[in-house]
Amino acid sequence: KAGMRAEYPHVYARMNRFCNHHRVILHRGRIAAHVGVYPMKFVTPEGRVTAGGIGAVCTEKKFQGKGLMTDLLGEAVRWMKEQDMPLSILWGNRYRYQRFGWEPAGCRYACSFSEKALPLLSRFDLRSSPAADPARNAGDLLSLHRRMPYRIEVDRETFLFMLTRAGRRVWTARDGGRITAYAVARQDRWRRGGKARMGWNIDGWGGSLEGIRS
């Protein structure tokens, strides 16, 4: 399966419950343009802050160039200020969004691995393997997530959606029968040295440092 709902089920599978996260412009009862604002609570050792994630910015082709996105982003910024969200994040064209106040910040890391390379990790003490049924271990994995000093705060339902997204696999590291770390990865293809390769890009992880390395 593909599409926005498959990629972000924790957002779009519950649209009816979180209608206030979506800004739309209608034309004869149909959506002509949309901007989503998804509140995220970042947790750090210094404190917590709520940020508004911007996503699914889209305008139907025949309505493009009429300023609909500008109106919706302006409404989104106004709503975030009302909701006391001092920060907002998005990925996209920096020149398009900088006039609304967004600017480049932070670092984005890409971590990937190939299943063929896993035997090389045998020097680590903990055994790592794909989880056959991530939902069965969702409670244990969420506990590991909540121990991370830097994280996004999520409830159990949202966390389960994130574990079971389309095209993802959950890998776990175990010390005996106890899960000490996990990684959520999506299968991907890339080119390196002129050759096509297949592997896994890591979306997120949690748990002990030794377990994450394993």
C-alpha positions in Angstrom: 0.0 0.0 0.0 1.1 3.6 -0.7 -0.1 7.1 -0.2 -0.4 9.6 2.7 -2.6 7.4 4.8 -0.3 4.4 4.6 2.8 6.5 5.2 1.3 8.6 8.1 -1.5 6.4 9.7 -1.0 8.1 13.1 -2.2 11.3 11.4 -4.6 10.4 8.7 -6.3 7.3 10.1 -7.9 9.5 12.8 -8.8 12.6 10.9 -12.4 12.5 12.2 -11.1 12.8 15.7 -8.7 15.6 15.1 -10.5 17.8 12.6 -8.9 21.0 14.1 -5.5 19.8 12.8 -6.6 20.3 9.2 -7.1 23.6 7.3 -9.0 23.3 4.0 -10.5 25.5 1.4 -13.6 24.0 -0.3 -15.0 24.6 -3.8 -18.5 23.3 -4.3 -18.2 20.9 -1.5 -14.8 19.5 -2.6 -11.4 20.2 -1.1 -9.4 22.6 -3.3 -6.5 23.1 -0.9 -5.2 21.6 2.4 -2.6 22.4 5.0 -2.2 20.1 8.0 -0.9 21.2 11.5 0.1 18.3 13.7 1.0 19.2 17.3 4.1 17.4 18.6 5.4 17.7 22.1 9.2 17.5 22.2 10.8 16.2 25.5 14.3 17.2 26.5 16.3 17.2 29.7 15.8 21.0 29.8 12.0 20.8 29.5 9.2 20.3 27.1 8.0 22.4 24.1 5.0 21.9 21.7 5.8 22.4 18.0 3.4 22.4 15.1 4.4 20.0 12.4 3.3 21.2 8.9 2.4 18.5 6.4 0.3 17.6 3.4 0.5 21.1 1.9 -1.4 20.6 -1.4 -3.6 22.4 -3.9 -5.6 20.8 -6.6 -4.0 21.6 -9.9 -6.7 23.8 -11.4 -6.6 26.0 -8.3 -2.9 26.5 -8.2 -1.5 30.0 -8.5 -4.5 31.6 -6.8 -3.0 32.2 -3.4 -4.8 29.4 -1.6 -1.7 28.0 0.0 -0.7 31.5 1.2 -4.1 31.9 2.9 -4.0 28.4 4.6 -0.4 28.8 5.8 -1.4 32.2 7.3 -4.3 30.6 9.1 -2.1 27.8 10.3 0.5 30.3 11.8 -2.3 32.2 13.5 -3.8 29.0 15.0 -0.3 27.8 16.2 0.2 31.1 18.0 -3.2 30.8 19.7 -2.3 27.3 20.8 1.0 28.5 22.3 3.3 26.7 19.8 6.5 28.7 19.6 8.1 26.4 17.1 7.1 24.7 13.8 8.8 22.2 11.6 8.4 21.1 8.0 10.4 19.7 5.1 10.1 21.3 1.7 11.2 24.1 -0.5 13.0 26.6 1.7 12.4 29.5 -0.6 8.7 28.9 -0.7 8.3 28.8 3.1 10.9 31.3 4.3 8.5 34.2 3.5 6.1 32.8 6.1 8.8 32.7 8.8 10.4 29.2 8.5 14.1 29.0 8.1 16.8 26.2 7.9 17.7 24.9 11.3 19.2 21.8 12.9 20.7 18.7 11.4 19.0 15.7 9.7 20.8 12.4 10.0 20.3 9.4 7.7 21.1 5.9 9.1 20.9 2.8 6.9 22.1 -0.8 6.8 22.0 -3.9 4.6 20.8 -7.3 5.8 23.9 -8.8 4.1 26.0 -6.7 6.5 24.3 -8.0 9.7 26.8 -10.9 10.2 29.5 -8.3 10.6 27.8 -7.1 13.7 28.4 -10.4 15.5 31.1 -8.6 17.6 28.2 -7.0 19.6 27.0 -9.0 22.5 23.2 -8.6 21.9 21.2 -10.6 19.4 19.3 -8.5 16.9 16.5 -9.7 14.6 13.2 -8.5 13.0 10.2 -8.5 15.3 7.6 -11.0 14.0 4.7 -9.1 15.6 5.6 -5.6 16.7 2.1 -5.0 18.1 2.6 -7.8 20.6 5.6 -6.0 22.1 4.3 -2.4 21.7 4.2 -1.8 25.5 7.8 -2.8 26.0 9.0 -0.8 23.0 7.0 2.3 24.2 8.7 2.0 27.6 12.1 2.1 25.9 11.0 5.1 23.8 9.9 7.0 26.9 13.3 6.4 28.5 15.1 8.4 25.8 16.2 11.8 27.0 15.3 13.4 23.7 12.0 12.2 22.1 8.6 13.1 20.8 5.9 12.3 23.4 3.3 9.9 22.0 0.5 7.8 23.4 0.3 4.0 23.0 -2.2 4.2 20.0 0.0 6.7 18.1 3.2 4.7 18.8 1.5 1.5 17.5 0.6 3.3 14.3 4.2 4.4 13.9 5.5 0.8 14.4 3.1 -0.7 11.9 3.4 1.8 9.0 3.4 0.3 5.5 6.8 -0.8 4.3 8.3 -0.8 7.8 10.1 -3.5 9.8 10.8 -3.3 13.5 14.2 -4.7 14.6 14.9 -5.6 18.2 18.0 -6.2 20.2 17.7 -8.7 23.1 19.6 -9.5 26.2 18.4 -13.0 26.8 14.6 -12.8 26.4 14.5 -9.1 27.4 14.2 -6.4 24.6 16.8 -3.7 25.3 16.5 -1.6 22.1 14.5 -1.3 18.9 14.8 0.4 15.5 12.0 1.1 13.0 13.3 0.9 9.4 11.8 1.2 6.0 13.1 -0.7 2.9 14.7 1.5 0.4 16.9 1.5 -2.8 19.8 3.8 -3.5 22.8 4.0 -5.8 26.3 4.0 -4.5 29.4 3.7 -6.7 27.3 3.4 -9.8 25.5 0.3 -8.4 21.9 -0.1 -7.3 21.7 -1.3 -3.7 18.8 -2.3 -1.4 18.8 -1.8 2.3 16.9 -0.3 5.3 16.7 3.3 6.3 16.1 3.8 10.0 13.1 6.1 11.0 13.7 5.9 14.7 15.0 4.0 17.6 15.0 3.7 21.4 16.6 1.8 24.2 20.1 1.2 25.5 23.2 2.4 23.6 24.6 -1.1 23.4 21.2 -2.3 22.1 21.0 0.4 19.5 24.5 -0.3 18.2 23.6 -4.0 18.0 
